[in-house]
Amino acid sequence: MKKLMMFACLAATAVTVQAQTKWDLPSGYGANTFQTQNLEQFVKDVNAGAAGKLVVTLHPGASLFKQPEIKRSIQTGLVPIGEFIISGLSNENPLFGVDSIPFLATSYAEARKLYAAARPVQEKLLASQGLKLLYSVPWPGQSLYSVSAINGPEDIKGSKMRAYNPATTKIAQMLGAAPVTIQLPELGQALATGAAHNFLTSSASGADGKLYEQAKFFYPVNGWYPRNVVAVSQKAFDGLDKASQGALLKAAAEAETRGWAASEKNDADSMNVLRTNGMTVAPPAKSVSMALKSIGEKMTTDWLASAGADGKAIIDAYRK
């Protein structure tokens, strides 16, 4: 009888182990960013909601894969789920880069409206690649940092400008700067060694990465609100039981709502961190604003020419 009971317990344990699905979730962003903190809560909510049937482990800070490798890693089955910045894929398809068109959406309200217009198109595109979009959260508006004062466009010309996607590469080129591709975790070192002189990124990235230690000037141009996306392999999603699927979708909806609110709060908090740590925070010179606006108008026209009917549908829906 004792042996039978032991066998029954072992069999039950085997069934439990067999029924449990374990997922690794890579992110290219550090644990101290609000995006990763939101992702941590998402993982906790999924694990709790799935009641042990699905266990997700987060790997932040590019510890599993570098940020540009994550989407491909999901597609090839190396991981079932991951987080990546969607505009980083615009070389693959311009529809991925709509949120990084300069000066198209220059407030959180406008960014949300643009996302609502873009999501159905981007969902369809990702689905054609075997991916399911779970949620998306923007970084605060992208603004201009510099190691030295920028009093006019001529102060940017000839400098080394950090780029992280095709749009920022093009902006650098149009300003007469040399674009240098540097991932966020390496940016502080690049500034310290002179490998970069200025860059466009959010107040959050500057505060979290302590970029105020090298960059001393901040100009809040709020050019665009690039979004991170959390996506899952459709095949992996389909392999889950219905309860785990429901837990994943519920946690994703909550993460999106929470993330947008956190982004806006983080922008205000981060601006205070930059000021407190000695950065000069000032509006850009009029000549700089005019130069950026002109670039934005041209890049919007260029984007529409490359994005086809789906791109036009996004912009038309956004401008309604």
Secondary structure as a PSIPRED ss2 file (coil, helix, strand):
# PSIPRED VFORMAT (PSIPRED V4.0)

   1 M C   1.000  0.000  0.000
   2 K H   0.000  1.000  0.000
   3 K H   0.000  1.000  0.000
   4 L H   0.000  1.000  0.000
   5 M H   0.000  1.000  0.000
   6 M H   0.000  1.000  0.000
   7 F H   0.000  1.000  0.000
   8 A H   0.000  1.000  0.000
   9 C H   0.000  1.000  0.000
  10 L H   0.000  1.000  0.000
  11 A H   0.000  1.000  0.000
  12 A H   0.000  1.000  0.000
  13 T H   0.000  1.000  0.000
  14 A H   0.000  1.000  0.000
  15 V H   0.000  1.000  0.000
  16 T H   0.000  1.000  0.000
  17 V H   0.000  1.000  0.000
  18 Q H   0.000  1.000  0.000
  19 A H   0.000  1.000  0.000
  20 Q C   1.000  0.000  0.000
  21 T E   0.000  0.000  1.000
  22 K E   0.000  0.000  1.000
  23 W E   0.000  0.000  1.000
  24 D E   0.000  0.000  1.000
  25 L E   0.000  0.000  1.000
  26 P E   0.000  0.000  1.000
  27 S C   1.000  0.000  0.000
  28 G C   1.000  0.000  0.000
  29 Y C   1.000  0.000  0.000
  30 G C   1.000  0.000  0.000
  31 A C   1.000  0.000  0.000
  32 N C   1.000  0.000  0.000
  33 T C   1.000  0.000  0.000
  34 F H   0.000  1.000  0.000
  35 Q H   0.000  1.000  0.000
  36 T H   0.000  1.000  0.000
  37 Q H   0.000  1.000  0.000
  38 N H   0.000  1.000  0.000
  39 L H   0.000  1.000  0.000
  40 E H   0.000  1.000  0.000
  41 Q H   0.000  1.000  0.000
  42 F H   0.000  1.000  0.000
  43 V H   0.000  1.000  0.000
  44 K H   0.000  1.000  0.000
  45 D H   0.000  1.000  0.000
  46 V H   0.000  1.000  0.000
  47 N H   0.000  1.000  0.000
  48 A H   0.000  1.000  0.000
  49 G H   0.000  1.000  0.000
  50 A C   1.000  0.000  0.000
  51 A C   1.000  0.000  0.000
  52 G C   1.000  0.000  0.000
  53 K C   1.000  0.000  0.000
  54 L E   0.000  0.000  1.000
  55 V E   0.000  0.000  1.000
  56 V E   0.000  0.000  1.000
  57 T E   0.000  0.000  1.000
  58 L E   0.000  0.000  1.000
  59 H E   0.000  0.000  1.000
  60 P C   1.000  0.000  0.000
  61 G C   1.000  0.000  0.000
  62 A C   1.000  0.000  0.000
  63 S C   1.000  0.000  0.000
  64 L C   1.000  0.000  0.000
  65 F C   1.000  0.000  0.000
  66 K C   1.000  0.000  0.000
  67 Q H   0.000  1.000  0.000
  68 P H   0.000  1.000  0.000
  69 E H   0.000  1.000  0.000
  70 I H   0.000  1.000  0.000
  71 K H   0.000  1.000  0.000
  72 R H   0.000  1.000  0.000
  73 S H   0.000  1.000  0.000
  74 I H   0.000  1.000  0.000
  75 Q H   0.000  1.000  0.000
  76 T C   1.000  0.000  0.000
  77 G C   1.000  0.000  0.000
  78 L C   1.000  0.000  0.000
  79 V C   1.000  0.000  0.000
  80 P C   1.000  0.000  0.000
  81 I E   0.000  0.000  1.000
  82 G E   0.000  0.000  1.000
  83 E E   0.000  0.000  1.000
  84 F E   0.000  0.000  1.000
  85 I E   0.000  0.000  1.000
  86 I H   0.000  1.000  0.000
  87 S H   0.000  1.000  0.000
  88 G H   0.000  1.000  0.000
  89 L H   0.000  1.000  0.000
  90 S C   1.000  0.000  0.000
  91 N C   1.000  0.000  0.000
  92 E C   1.000  0.000  0.000
  93 N C   1.000  0.000  0.000
  94 P H   0.000  1.000  0.000
  95 L H   0.000  1.000  0.000
  96 F H   0.000  1.000  0.000
  97 G H   0.000  1.000  0.000
  98 V H   0.000  1.000  0.000
  99 D H   0.000  1.000  0.000
 100 S H   0.000  1.000  0.000
 101 I C   1.000  0.000  0.000
 102 P C   1.000  0.000  0.000
 103 F C   1.000  0.000  0.000
 104 L C   1.000  0.000  0.000
 105 A C   1.000  0.000  0.000
 106 T C   1.000  0.000  0.000
 107 S C   1.000  0.000  0.000
 108 Y H   0.000  1.000  0.000
 109 A H   0.000  1.000  0.000
 110 E H   0.000  1.000  0.000
 111 A H   0.000  1.000  0.000
 112 R H   0.000  1.000  0.000
 113 K H   0.000  1.000  0.000
 114 L H   0.000  1.000  0.000
 115 Y H   0.000  1.000  0.000
 116 A H   0.000  1.000  0.000
 117 A H   0.000  1.000  0.000
 118 A H   0.000  1.000  0.000
 119 R H   0.000  1.000  0.000
 120 P H   0.000  1.000  0.000
 121 V H   0.000  1.000  0.000
 122 Q H   0.000  1.000  0.000
 123 E H   0.000  1.000  0.000
 124 K H   0.000  1.000  0.000
 125 L H   0.000  1.000  0.000
 126 L H   0.000  1.000  0.000
 127 A H   0.000  1.000  0.000
 128 S C   1.000  0.000  0.000
 129 Q C   1.000  0.000  0.000
 130 G C   1.000  0.000  0.000
 131 L E   0.000  0.000  1.000
 132 K E   0.000  0.000  1.000
 133 L E   0.000  0.000  1.000
 134 L E   0.000  0.000  1.000
 135 Y E   0.000  0.000  1.000
 136 S E   0.000  0.000  1.000
 137 V E   0.000  0.000  1.000
 138 P E   0.000  0.000  1.000
 139 W C   1.000  0.000  0.000
 140 P C   1.000  0.000  0.000
 141 G C   1.000  0.000  0.000
 142 Q C   1.000  0.000  0.000
 143 S E   0.000  0.000  1.000
 144 L E   0.000  0.000  1.000
 145 Y E   0.000  0.000  1.000
 146 S E   0.000  0.000  1.000
 147 V C   1.000  0.000  0.000
 148 S C   1.000  0.000  0.000
 149 A C   1.000  0.000  0.000
 150 I C   1.000  0.000  0.000
 151 N C   1.000  0.000  0.000
 152 G C   1.000  0.000  0.000
 153 P H   0.000  1.000  0.000
 154 E H   0.000  1.000  0.000
 155 D H   0.000  1.000  0.000
 156 I C   1.000  0.000  0.000
 157 K C   1.000  0.000  0.000
 158 G C   1.000  0.000  0.000
 159 S C   1.000  0.000  0.000
 160 K E   0.000  0.000  1.000
 161 M E   0.000  0.000  1.000
 162 R E   0.000  0.000  1.000
 163 A E   0.000  0.000  1.000
 164 Y C   1.000  0.000  0.000
 165 N C   1.000  0.000  0.000
 166 P H   0.000  1.000  0.000
 167 A H   0.000  1.000  0.000
 168 T H   0.000  1.000  0.000
 169 T H   0.000  1.000  0.000
 170 K H   0.000  1.000  0.000
 171 I H   0.000  1.000  0.000
 172 A H   0.000  1.000  0.000
 173 Q H   0.000  1.000  0.000
 174 M H   0.000  1.000  0.000
 175 L C   1.000  0.000  0.000
 176 G C   1.000  0.000  0.000
 177 A C   1.000  0.000  0.000
 178 A E   0.000  0.000  1.000
 179 P E   0.000  0.000  1.000
 180 V E   0.000  0.000  1.000
 181 T E   0.000  0.000  1.000
 182 I C   1.000  0.000  0.000
 183 Q C   1.000  0.000  0.000
 184 L H   0.000  1.000  0.000
 185 P H   0.000  1.000  0.000
 186 E H   0.000  1.000  0.000
 187 L H   0.000  1.000  0.000
 188 G H   0.000  1.000  0.000
 189 Q H   0.000  1.000  0.000
 190 A H   0.000  1.000  0.000
 191 L H   0.000  1.000  0.000
 192 A H   0.000  1.000  0.000
 193 T H   0.000  1.000  0.000
 194 G C   1.000  0.000  0.000
 195 A C   1.000  0.000  0.000
 196 A C   1.000  0.000  0.000
 197 H C   1.000  0.000  0.000
 198 N E   0.000  0.000  1.000
 199 F E   0.000  0.000  1.000
 200 L E   0.000  0.000  1.000
 201 T E   0.000  0.000  1.000
 202 S C   1.000  0.000  0.000
 203 S H   0.000  1.000  0.000
 204 A H   0.000  1.000  0.000
 205 S H   0.000  1.000  0.000
 206 G H   0.000  1.000  0.000
 207 A H   0.000  1.000  0.000
 208 D H   0.000  1.000  0.000
 209 G C   1.000  0.000  0.000
 210 K C   1.000  0.000  0.000
 211 L H   0.000  1.000  0.000
 212 Y H   0.000  1.000  0.000
 213 E H   0.000  1.000  0.000
 214 Q C   1.000  0.000  0.000
 215 A C   1.000  0.000  0.000
 216 K C   1.000  0.000  0.000
 217 F E   0.000  0.000  1.000
 218 F E   0.000  0.000  1.000
 219 Y E   0.000  0.000  1.000
 220 P C   1.000  0.000  0.000
 221 V C   1.000  0.000  0.000
 222 N C   1.000  0.000  0.000
 223 G C   1.000  0.000  0.000
 224 W C   1.000  0.000  0.000
 225 Y C   1.000  0.000  0.000
 226 P C   1.000  0.000  0.000
 227 R E   0.000  0.000  1.000
 228 N E   0.000  0.000  1.000
 229 V E   0.000  0.000  1.000
 230 V E   0.000  0.000  1.000
 231 A E   0.000  0.000  1.000
 232 V E   0.000  0.000  1.000
 233 S E   0.000  0.000  1.000
 234 Q H   0.000  1.000  0.000
 235 K H   0.000  1.000  0.000
 236 A H   0.000  1.000  0.000
 237 F H   0.000  1.000  0.000
 238 D H   0.000  1.000  0.000
 239 G C   1.000  0.000  0.000
 240 L C   1.000  0.000  0.000
 241 D C   1.000  0.000  0.000
 242 K H   0.000  1.000  0.000
 243 A H   0.000  1.000  0.000
 244 S H   0.000  1.000  0.000
 245 Q H   0.000  1.000  0.000
 246 G H   0.000  1.000  0.000
 247 A H   0.000  1.000  0.000
 248 L H   0.000  1.000  0.000
 249 L H   0.000  1.000  0.000
 250 K H   0.000  1.000  0.000
 251 A H   0.000  1.000  0.000
 252 A H   0.000  1.000  0.000
 253 A H   0.000  1.000  0.000
 254 E H   0.000  1.000  0.000
 255 A H   0.000  1.000  0.000
 256 E H   0.000  1.000  0.000
 257 T H   0.000  1.000  0.000
 258 R H   0.000  1.000  0.000
 259 G H   0.000  1.000  0.000
 260 W H   0.000  1.000  0.000
 261 A H   0.000  1.000  0.000
 262 A H   0.000  1.000  0.000
 263 S H   0.000  1.000  0.000
 264 E H   0.000  1.000  0.000
 265 K H   0.000  1.000  0.000
 266 N H   0.000  1.000  0.000
 267 D H   0.000  1.000  0.000
 268 A H   0.000  1.000  0.000
 269 D H   0.000  1.000  0.000
 270 S H   0.000  1.000  0.000
 271 M H   0.000  1.000  0.000
 272 N H   0.000  1.000  0.000
 273 V H   0.000  1.000  0.000
 274 L H   0.000  1.000  0.000
 275 R H   0.000  1.000  0.000
 276 T H   0.000  1.000  0.000
 277 N C   1.000  0.000  0.000
 278 G C   1.000  0.000  0.000
 279 M C   1.000  0.000  0.000
 280 T E   0.000  0.000  1.000
 281 V E   0.000  0.000  1.000
 282 A C   1.000  0.000  0.000
 283 P C   1.000  0.000  0.000
 284 P C   1.000  0.000  0.000
 285 A C   1.000  0.000  0.000
 286 K H   0.000  1.000  0.000
 287 S H   0.000  1.000  0.000
 288 V H   0.000  1.000  0.000
 289 S H   0.000  1.000  0.000
 290 M H   0.000  1.000  0.000
 291 A H   0.000  1.000  0.000
 292 L H   0.000  1.000  0.000
 293 K H   0.000  1.000  0.000
 294 S H   0.000  1.000  0.000
 295 I H   0.000  1.000  0.000
 296 G H   0.000  1.000  0.000
 297 E H   0.000  1.000  0.000
 298 K H   0.000  1.000  0.000
 299 M H   0.000  1.000  0.000
 300 T H   0.000  1.000  0.000
 301 T H   0.000  1.000  0.000
 302 D H   0.000  1.000  0.000
 303 W H   0.000  1.000  0.000
 304 L H   0.000  1.000  0.000
 305 A H   0.000  1.000  0.000
 306 S H   0.000  1.000  0.000
 307 A H   0.000  1.000  0.000
 308 G H   0.000  1.000  0.000
 309 A H   0.000  1.000  0.000
 310 D H   0.000  1.000  0.000
 311 G H   0.000  1.000  0.000
 312 K H   0.000  1.000  0.000
 313 A H   0.000  1.000  0.000
 314 I H   0.000  1.000  0.000
 315 I H   0.000  1.000  0.000
 316 D H   0.000  1.000  0.000
 317 A H   0.000  1.000  0.000
 318 Y H   0.000  1.000  0.000
 319 R H   0.000  1.000  0.000
 320 K C   1.000  0.000  0.000
